Amino acid sequence: MTAFPEFMKIKKVFRITTVPISLNGLFKGQLKMLNEHFELVGVSSPGPALEEAHQREGIRVIALPMKRRISPVKDFISLVRMVLLFLKERPDMIHSYTPKAGMVSMLAGWIAGVPVRMHTFTGLVFPTATGLKQKILIWTDRLTCACATHINPEGNGVKQDLIRYHITKKPLKIIANGNVNGIDLDYFQRTPEVIQAAEAFRKEDAFTFCFVGRMVRDKGVNELISAFVLLQKKYKQVRLILVGPFERELDPLTDETEKQIFHHPAIEFVDLQRDVRPFLAASDALILPSYREGFPNVVLQGGAMGLPCIVSDINGCNEIIEQGKNGVIIEPQNEMALYQAMEDFLLFPEKVKAMAQNCRKMVIDRFDQKKLWAALLDEYRTLLNEK
């Protein structure tokens, strides 16, 4: 890391997300680490998760309402509030995540003259959108990039999409090997306590698939449930654990899918969980048939817990999974391809076992949290020193 004199003024850095669950959930430990080197301030919409981040990470937090959906009037109000906040606080650097926080804070930072303005693209929405919505999303991402001084794609797939859609001509830098926080390898492992907690969900005579994520269309849950129901008719000793919340207003599932989730005897829905490790430890494989991702944490978490994964051939997923080595990559939005991959996991247990033996080592080699934190801290110091 770059060394800096002790007499240098402590820099004020704002970390900004649209909703507090992102600020609280994505950066556990990282915010506390950065606060040891800078005056770190978390900014997000109000909510219990914002206070939780304050308590756990020991950082100052500021509630500023922002809407995830496009809302011109409310977005303008958020912009004005953000400009006033920056003029009052005078941060040396702002670093935003998530689309709406990026657009609002980068534009506000440009207006207020914040010296260092970094935005991290964790997942792009516009590649899977169509028509007018896609044009609006592309325009907002171009605006975000135009106002940012530094742009950080979370992975190579996101980087290539930013180039392919001509979002910006500015340099695009991936920090370390990608991902926003890396994996805490001490936490995500099969400790005796985790294995004991998993016993409540484990069935020794069944092959268990696990899905961790939001119960929404874009995560491929409709295809997952349809493929699983078809599979279970043929193979009775197969189970599916679903870990995550519904978002019925933003991205609802079909009525039939939701009915199966709550009533199918081989599907166990456990909703949002603070600790996903017992459910991963109780499973034989992870599934993420998502339509789009930036760099999915759950695939890294599953890998650290020794679970081979079935993923869609999309950004992030195809940067973590190597075909046949630590999992299987399938075509997105393809129910039959998903069915076939799940059936192969049942029919060829030796292949699944071989992939499982590779999973944790591949995560350790590329996504150790300590390495990413060191790279991020060095990047902050370099950018702030330049300014």
N, C-alpha and C positions, 0 to 999 in steps of 0.2 A: 504493500500500500504506500501511497505518497505520504511523506512526513510533512507536517506543518508546524510552524512555531507556536508555542503555548500562548504567546501574548496576542494572537489573532483574535479579533472579535468573534464571539459565538454567533454563528449564523442562524437565522430564523427560517425554518423550512415548513411549508404547509403540505400536508398529504390530503388529497381531496377525492371523495367518491360520491356518487349520486345518493346511494342509500347506505345507512349505517351498518347493515349486515355485511356489506362488502368490506368496509373499513375494519370492522371487528373480526370478520372471519378469515379474510385472505392474508392478513399480515401479522398473525400471532407471533409475538416475540421480536419481530423485525422492528416494529415501531419503538419498542422499549430500547432496543439496541441503538437505533439511530438517535434516540433522545439522549443518549450518553455522550454524543458527539455534537449535536445541534440542539437548538430550541425547537422541538418538533410540535406541531399543532395539527390535530386532525379536524377536518371540516367535512360535514355530511348533513343530510336531512336529519331532523330530530327523530329520536326513538330510543328505546331501552338499550339497543345494541351500541349506541354511541356512548352512553354512560358506562357500559361494560368495558368498552375499549379504553376509556379514561381510567377506570379502576385497575384493569389488568396491566396495561402498558405504561401507566404513570405519565401519560401525556395530557396536555391541555386540549380540550375539544371545543368546537364551536358548531352550533346547530344552525344550518342555513337550508331552508326548504328548497328541494328540487324535484321535479317530476321526471320519471323514467320515460314516459310517453311524450310525443311531440305536443307541446302546448304553448303556442306563441306568446300569449299574454303572461302566463305564469313563468315562462322561460325568460321573458324580458324582466319581470320582477326579480327573478333569481339573479340575473345579470347585474342589475342595478345594486342589489344587496352585496353581491360579490365585489363589485368595484369599490363600493364604500368600505367594505371590510379590508380590502387590500390597501386602500389609501390610509386607513386608520392604523393597521398593523405593520405595514411596510415590510413584508417578508422578503428575504433575499432570494428565495426559490420557492416555486410552487410545482408540485408533481401530482398530476391527476390520473385517475383510472376511471373506467366506464365511460360510455359515449356522452351522456348529457353533462356529467361533471367536467369532462374534457372540453366540450364546446364552451360551456359557460365560464369556466375558470381560465381557459387560455385566452379567450376574448377579453375577459375582465382584466387579466394580468397584463395583456398588451395595452389596454386603455390606461391602466394604473401605473404602467412602467415598471413592473416587476422584472428584475434583471434576468433571472433564469426561469424559464417556463418549459417544463418537460411534461409530455403526455405519453402514457403507455397504452398501446392498443392491445387489449387482452383478447378480444374476439370481435370480428367484424360482422355486422348485421347485413350490410348491403349486398354481399354476394348471393345471399339466398332470398333477397327481396326482389320485387318486380315493379314495373311501371313507375308511377309518380313517387311512390314511397321510396323506391331505390334511388331515384334522382335526388330526393330530399336528403336521404341518408348520406349519399356521396358528397353532396354540397356541404353538409354540416361537418363531415370528416375533413374535407378540404379546408374549411374555415378553421377548424381546430389546428390543423398542421400549419396553416398560414400564420397563425398567431403564436404558435409554439416556437421556442428557440431550439429545442431538442426533441426528437421523436424516437420512441423506444418500442418497437414491436416485440411482443412477448415471445414469438417464435419465428422460424423461417417461413412457415406457411403464411402467417399474417404479413410478414415483410413482402413476400412475393405478391400477395393480393393488393397491397398498397401501391406497389409498382405497376402491376397489371392494369389497375383501374385508374392510373395516373392521379393518385390522390395527392402526391407531393413529389417534388424533386429534391427535397432536403435529404441529408444523410440519414440513414436508418440504422440504428445500432441496437443489436441484441445483447443484453447483459448476461454474461456467463453463457450457459447453454439454453437459456430461455426459462420460462416460468417466473411468476412474480415473487415467490417466497421460498422455492425449493422445498425439500422434504426434511422434516425433523426425524432423522433415522433412529434416534433414541426413543422417540414417542411411538412411531409407527413400526412396531415389531411385535412378535408374538410372545409377550411376557406371560409369566404364569397367571397374573391377574386378568389379563385380556383373555387368555384361553379359558379360564374359569368362568368369566362373564359370558363367553361365547357358548358355553354348554347349554344355556337356556334356549338357544336358537338353532343348535346343531342337531341334525338327524343323521346318524351314522349310516343308515341304510339307504340314504338318498343322495343324489348329486344336486348340489345347491348352487344356483346362479344368484348373483347379487347385482342390483342396480342402485347406485347412489347418485341422487341429483333431484332437480325439480321435476314434478310430475306434469310435464308440459309436452306439447306436440313437437317442439323443436329439439327435444332430447331423444326423439324417436320412440317414445313410450307407447304410442299406438301400435307401431310395428312390433315392438317387443312383446306386448301382451298378446297380440294375435298369433305371433310365431310361437310363443310359449304355450298358449292354450292348445294349439295344434300339436305341438311336441308332446305335451302331457297326455294327450289322448292315446299316443303310441307307447310312451314310456312313463309308466305310472310312478316310478320312484325318482321323480325330478321335481325340484322346488324352485321357487323364485322369491327372494326377499327384496322388497322395495323400500328404500330409505330416502325420504325427502318430502317436501311439502307440495301441495297443489298451488297453482297460480291460475285460478279459473278466470279471472278478469283479463289477464294479460295474454295467456296462451292456453286455452282450454283443451282438454282431451275430448274424444268422442264419448257419447253417453255409454256406448257398449264397452269401451275400454274401462271407463270408470266403474261400471257395473262389475266387470270381471275382477278388477283390483280389490273390491270390497267383498266379493262373494265367492270367488273361485277357491276351492279348498286347498290348492297347492300354492297359492300366492299369499305371502305374508307381508302386509303393508304396515310399516312401523313409523311412518311420518318422519318429521325432522328430528334428528338426534344430535345431541351435543358431542357424543363420542361414537364414531362410526366403526372403530376398531373391532368390537365384539362381533359385529355383523359381517365384516370382512373375514374375520378369523373363523366364523361359522360357515363360510362358503367355500366352494371349490373353484369358482371362476367369477370374474367381474364382467359386466356387460355395459357398454356405453354406445348405443347406436344413434348418436346425436347427429343432427343436420349441420351444426356449426359449433366450433369451439375456438378458443384462443390457445390455451395450453392447459388442458384439464387436470386439476389437482387430484381428482379422484383416481385417475389412471396411475398417477405417481404413488398415491397412497396405497392402492391395491398392489402395485408392484413391490413396494416396500414391505408389504405383508405377505409376499410370496404368491400372489394370485395372478395367473395368466388372464389375459383380457381379450374380449371380442370388441373391437371398435370399428367405427366408420372410417372410411378413407377420407379424412378431412384434416384441416390444420390442427396441429398440436397432437392429436391422436396418432397420426402417422409419423410423428417425430419422436414419440416415446416407444411405440410398439414396432418391433421388427418382425416381419412376417415369419411365423413359425418358430421364432426364438423365444419371445416372451408373451406371445399372443397371436391373434389372427385379425387381419384387416379385411373388412367387407365393403361392398358398395353401399353408400348411404341411401336411406329411404327404400331399401329393398328387403321386403319381408321374407321372401324365400331364401335369399342369401343369408339372412340372419338365422332362419330356421336350420339351414344346412350346417352353418358353423356351430350352432348349439348341438345339433345331432352328432356332429363329428366329435365334439368334446365328450359325449356320452359313449360313443363307439370305440374311441381310441384313447383309453385312459393313460397308456404309457406315454403318448405324445404330450398329453396334458401335464403329466408328472415331470417330463423333461423340460417343458417350458417353465413350469413353476420353479424349478431349480435355478433357472437363469434370472428370474424376475428381480429379486432384491439386489443382486450384484449389479445389474444394469442400471438401477436407480442410484445406487451408491456411486458408481463410476461417473455419472453425468449430472445428477441433480441433488447432491448433498447440500443442505441448507446453509451450512457454514461457508461453503465456497461461494454461493450466490450472495450471501450477506457481505462477504468481504469485497466482492466485485462491485456491489451496489454502493457500499460506503466509499470505495475508492472513486467511483464515478461521481458521487455527490461532491467529494472533496475537490476533485479536478475541476468540475464545472464552476463551483463557487470560487475557487482560487483564480480561475480565468477571469471572472467578473470583478 
